[in-house]
Amino acid sequence: MVFPIVPLPASVTESPGSLALTPASRIVADEASDATASALREAISARTGLTLEVVVDAASAGDIELVITAAEGEAYDLVVDDRVRISGSAAGVFHGVQTLRQLLSGDGEDWSLPHVSIADAPRFAYRGLMLDVARTFFGVDTIKAFIDRAASMKINHVHLHLTDDQGWRLEILSRPLLTERASATAASGRDGGFYTQDDFREIVDYAASRHIVIVPEIDLPGHTHAIGLAYPEIVEAPVMNEALLAQAAELDQALPVAGEPYTGWGVGHSSVKIHDEATWEFLRDVLGEVAALTPGPLLHIGGDEAHGTDQGDFDAFIARVTALVAGLGKTPVGWHEAGSAPVAPGTIGQYWSSLSPDERVAGITRAFAERGGSVIMSPSDAAYLDQKYDADFPLGLDWAALIDLETAYGWEPTTIVDGLPEAAVLGVEGPLWAETLETPDDIDQLLFPRAAAIAEIGWSQKESRDWESFRARVRAVASVWDAAGWGGHRPAEIDWSN
């Protein structure tokens, strides 16, 4: 039997028979798993129409029992026989509930779960999805919906790209002009917006209830044109490059002008003034508030595509800003270009080059591990969710590659960068950039089903991954996505009939 589970568990053992769910079925949980029990009840109700009773009493017997047996980690055991028992850490039990949702089958009033025993744990500690809210602003409800989709696939980090040339998206109380002057616009002239600090806390808390860590990104020293709308004294004049000029001509987009909103897609033209102490006063204010708002351990400082910045100046900036973040009690994260600098010890790199990097890129990526850090793998020609599925797809870009589902599934994180120790690969992330996005449905179209491929690469053991099995399981799990009201693309690589 092909179990409709994505990502694939470490161990699945089937037994004869099934367990019926009825209106009288009860979910029993202890206080530590109360929120997970409520989420399960809501998911079952949306899928089946059955509204099960939740009993918060660890001593009671139930038809579905959620039991916390470990203080940390993400492992879980799920057994279905004459009842359901999911045990493990709080995060593990939550992940087990996602598996249970996928196992549920039926129609009308008849719903059941197969008799099965599952022992499961993730391969990588970091399994992420990124949403670019700088080029297209999405409100709190859309971010929550994105978190729900991520959680369903056992993703445990959501990276929010909060700032870019097109707009600034987070309220900074000590620097109010950022949201007063730099948040109203977005790419292609779309409306902007920003998150108040209360909004951001709401997002962080919602993610935590789904055992997801929010990773905020303040992109530096480039991708900073919007800062210049608010604090022009700390931003350099735009520096044009051949790629920017060619792209602007091809897309009929205006070039960046200092002091004016930029709504194009070009990159590499902006920078803060690296040597001015006013810049560092600004960064201490901004990064200090972001760190205080973020209970998670990670703070992303960008570091990519600073094409107009001298290499020595770039390296000096990255060294100083990663030290600043470390001094705030957070682990800095930077795109792989930051590896050219003497980053603060333990800084994490995020690799976004191709599946076949040149030696310079490989070398600066290895440097993170050499300085006591690790690397998140996001190869742009396999993991970038904003790239088109095929040449005719109406959303997305194609500068990195056309990425069909098999391409998104068929890469191995530990073999891309020669000489990078396997233990230094922290995990994987699928970034979703927003140049062409306008609506939540657009997000779903590019997210599903390729995000499931990224999730399985991050969670499942390398030796158990199989393209044909994945195709069959995605086809089955799509019914769960449909029942939740989630959209998505249906690529021809899978037979969606039946």
N, C-alpha and C positions, 0 to 999 in steps of 0.2 A: 504494500500500500504506500502511496505517496502522501505523506502527511502534509497538509497545507500550512506549513510553518516557515516563516521567513523572519529573521535569519535561522538557518538550520541549527538545531541544538547539537550539543556534543554527543549525546547518547539518547536514542529513542528505542524503546522495546514495546512492541505491540502485543496485546493479549486478546483472546476472543471476547466478544460482547461489547456492550455499550451501557452508558448511564444516562437515563432520561432526565431531562429538566422539566419540572412542572411548576405551576403557580405556587405549590406548597414548598418548593425547594428553598433552603435557607443558606445564607452566607454567614459564617461565623468568623470573627476576627478578634484579635486583642487590640488594645488601644494604639499600639505602634503601627498597626496596619489598618486602622479605621478608615483613613482617607482612601487607601487602595481598595478596600471593600466597597466603599461608596462609588468609586470610579468603575469598578466591575459591575455593580448593579446597574449603573447608567448605561454601560456598554451593552449588557445583556438585554436591557429593556429596548434600546434603540434597534438592536438586531432582531429580537424575537417578539417583542410586545409583552414579555413576561416581566413583572416587577417583583423581584425577590426580596424577601425580608433580610435585613442586615442585623445581626446580633453581635454586639461588642461584649464578648464574654469568653475568655480563653478556655474556661472550664466546660462550656457547652459543646454539644455535638451538632454538626451541621452537615448539609449536603455538599457544601464547598467550604473548606476550612483553610484559613490563611494563618500561618504560624511562623513567628519570628524565632529563628534558632541560632542566628549568628549576628554578631555586633557590627560586622563590616563586610566589604566585598559585594559582589553582584551575583554570586552563584545561587542557584535554586534547584530544588527537586519538585517535580510535579507527578503525582500518582492519581490515576483515575481507575477505581474499581467499583465498590459499592458506595463510594463517596469520592469527592475530590479533596486532595490534600496538597497544598503548595507550601513549602517550607524553605527557609533560607534567611538571608539578611533582609532588611526592609527593602532595599533596592532589588534584591533577588526576587522577593515575593512579588514586587511590582512587575518585574520582567516576566515572571511566571504567569501572571494574570494576562499579559499580552499574548503569551503562547496559548493560554486557555481560550481567549477570544477567537483565535484562529482555528482552534480545534472544533469549535462548536458548529454543528451542522444540522440542517433540518429545513422545514418549510411549514408555513401555517402555524398550527398549534403543536406540532411534534418536533422537539428539539432534543439533541443528545450529544454526548461526548464519547469518543472511543475509549475503551480500556487501554491504558498506555502508562508507561513509566519513563520519565524523562529526567536525566541528570544533566545540568547545563551550567556553563560559565563562559564568559567572554574570552576571546584570544587577546585582544588589545584593551588597555585601560582607557584609551581615548577614542571615542567614536562620535564624530561630529557632523553637523550640518551648519552651513553658514547662510544667512540671509542679508543681502545688501539693502539696507533701508535708507541709505544716503542718496542713491541715484533715483530710487522711487520710495517714497515714504509710505509705510503701512502702519495702521493704527494698532492699538493694544489688542483688540479682539483678533486681528489677523495674526499677530505674533503668537497669541495663545493657541490659535488653530494650528499654526506651524509647529509649535511645541507638541501639541497632541499627536500630530502626524509623526514627528520624530520619535516620540516616546513609544508609539505603537511598534516601531522597528528596533527597539532597544538602543536607540541613540542616547548618549548620556551627556553630550555637550551641544549647546546651540550658541554659535558665534554670531554676534550682531555687528555688522560693519556700520558704525554709527556716524562716521564723518567722511566726507570726500569733497572734491572740488565743487560738486553740485549742491551741497547742503550740509548743515550741522543739525544733528537730531536729538541731542540730550541737553536738558537744562543744567547749566552750571551757575550756581547762585553767585559765586564770586566774579563771574564774567557774564553778566546778563545780556550784553550786546550780541553774544553768539546766537541766542535764540530770537532776539529782537530783530536782528539784521541779516542773519545768515541761514535761517531755517525755512524761509517761505518758498524757495524754489527747488526744483528737482530736474532730472534729465528731461530733455525734449520739451521743456516748458510746462511739465506737469506741476500740480500743486505740491508744495512741501508740507512741513509740519515738524513737530518735535515731541519728545516724551518729557513730561515733567518728571521731577525726581520721584514723586509719588507713583506716576505711571511706571517708571522703571522698577521701583520696589515691587509693584504689583506683578510685573513680568517675572522678576527674579523669584518671588514667592511662588508664583504659579508653576514655574519651571521646577523649583525644588520639590513641590508636591508630586511631580512626575519623575523625580530623581534625575533631573537634568541640571547641569551647571551652565549658567550664562557666562559667556566669554565676551566682554565688551572690547571693541576695537576703536581706538583713536588713531587714525592713520597719520604717520609722521615720518620724515620731515616734509615729504611731498604729499600730493592729494590734499592740499591745504588752501586752495583758492578761496573757499568759503570763509575761512578764518579772516582773510583780508577784507571781507565786507564789513566785519565787525571791528577788527583791530588791525588796520592797514599798516601800522607802524612796525609790526613784527613779521610781515610777509614780503618776500622778494617780488619784484615785477615778473610777470610770466616770461618763461624762456621757451621759445619755439624750437621744435625739432622737426626733422624731415618727415617722420612718421605722423606727427600731429598735423602738419600742413597737408599731407596727402590724404589723411583720413577726413579732415574737415572739408576738403574739396570734394571727395567722393560722396560724402553724406550730406553735403550742402549745409554744414554746420558752421556757425560763427566761431572765430578764434577767441581764446580767453583775453579779456581786457581787465586790467587792474581796477578794482573798485566796482566792477559790474558783475552781476550774477552770471555764472557759466552753466549752460544747459547742454553743452555738447558731451561727447564721450571720450575725447582725447585725453591722454595721460602724459605725465612726465614734465609738465610745464610749470609746476608750482613748488614752492618751498618756503618754510619759515626761515627767518634770519638766524642762522645757526649760531653765530658768535655773539649775538646781542643778549645782554643779561635780561632785557625786557621779555625776550622770548622764554627764558628759563623761569622767570617769575610767573608768566602765563602758564607754562607747563606744570609748575608746582601746584598752582591753583587747580587747573583742570584735572590732572591725573590724581591729585589728592582727593578731589571730590568723587571721581569715578571709583577709585579704590575703596573709599568709604561706603559707597553705594553697593559694592559688589562683595558678597560674602564668599564667593568662590575664589580659588587661589590664583587665577590667571587674569592677566591684563595684557591685551594685544596692542602693540605700538606701531603696527604697520611695517614701514621700512622698505616698501617696494617702489619700483618705477620712479626713482628720484633722478630722472635723466638729466636735469639741468643743474645738478649738484656735483661739485668736485668730489672725487673719490675720498680724498683725505678729509674733507669737511664732513662728508657723509659718515665715514667711520668714526670720527670724533663725536658726532651727534649721537649715533647709535650707542656708543660706549657710555656716554653720559646719561642718555634717557633710560637705558636698561638699568643702570645703577640707581637712577631716581626711582624707577618702579620697584626695584628690589628693596630699596630703602623704605618704601611704603608698605612692605610686607607682602607683596605680590610677586609671583613668578612672571617675568616678562616673556611675551611671545612675539616673534617677528617673522615676517615673510623671509624666505631663504636668503635674499640679498643682504640681510642684516648679518649674516655669518662672515662677511668680510671684515667686520669690526671686532675689536676685543670686547665682546659683550659681557655683561655681568655673569658670573658663574651660575650655571643652572638654567640659563635662558633657553627657551624652547624655540626651535625653528619650524616654520611651516613651508614645506617644499611645494612650489607650484609650477615648476618647469615641466618638461615633457617626460615621457617614459624612457627617453634616451638622452640624458643630459650630457653636455660637454664637460670636460674635466674641470674647468673653472667653477661651474655651477656645482658639480659634485664635491669639489674641494671646500667651498664655503658652506655647503650643507653638512659635510662631515665635521666642520669646525665646531658646530654646536655640541656634538658629542664629545669632542676633544676638550671642551670647556665645562664638562660636567652636565650638559643638557641633553635633550633628546629632540626628536623630529616627528612632526605630524605630516603624513604624506597626502598631498592633494594634487597629483599630476594633472595638469590642465587638459591634456589630450585624452584623459580617461575619467577623471573625477569631477570636472567642472560641469555642474548641472545647467549652466546657462547656455552651453553650446547646443546647437541644433542636433536633433536626431538624424536628420538627413537634409539634403540641400533645399528641399521644398517645404520644410517645416516652417510655420508662420512666426514662431517665436524663437528668440535666442540669436546668438552670434555664431560665427564659424572660424574665428581667427586662430583657435588652437586646433580644432578638429571637428569633424562630424562624429558625434558619439552616439552610436546605437546602443541598445541594451547589452548586447554581448560584449562590446568594447568596455562599457562601464563595469562589467562583471569580471572581465578576463585579465586582471592585472594583480601582481603580487607586491605588497608594500616593501618587503625586505630585500628585493632584488634590483630596485631601480638605481640606487646610488651605490656604486662599487666602493667597498671598503667601509661602508657604514654598518657598524655592528647591529645584528638583529635586535639585540636588547635595547638599542638606542632608538628604535622605532616605537614611539609612544602610541601611535594609532593612525587613524585615517579621518579625513573630512571631505565632504562634498560641498563646495561653495556654490551658491546660487546668486550670481550678480544680476543686477536689475535694470540694465540699460533698456531692455525691451519689455519689461513687465509693467502692467498697469493695474491688474485686478488679482484677487485671491485665486481665481480660476487659472490665471496665467501661472501662478506659483505651482499649482497642482499639476498643470500640463508638463512642466519641466521637471517637477519633483518625482512624480510617479510614472513609471516604475523604477527609474534609475537609482533613486535614493535607496531602494531596497537592495540593489546590488552593492552600494557602498556599505550599507548596514551589515550585509552578510560577510563582506571582506573584513570588516572590523570585528565582528562577533565570532564567526564560525572558524573552526580549525582548518588550516590550509589543506590538509590531506583529504578532508571530507567535502570540499567544495567541488561542484560538478555542474556544468552549464545546462545539461539536459534536465537534471533534477531541479535546478533553479527555475528553469522555464515552466516546468509543470507546477511547481509550488506557487510561483507568482500568479499563474492563471487561477489557481484555487483561492489564493489570499485576496485577489482583486474583489471577490464578492464581499469580503469584510470591509474593504475600503469603500465599495459602493454603498453598503448598508450604513456606513458612517456619514455618507453624504460627501465623500471626498472624490474629487474628479481625478483626471489623469489621462495620459496618452495610452493608447493601446497599440503598441508597435506590431508590425506584421511578423516579427520574429516568433511570436507566440500565437498559437491557434486559439482564438478566444471563443470559438463555438463551444456549445455544451457547457 
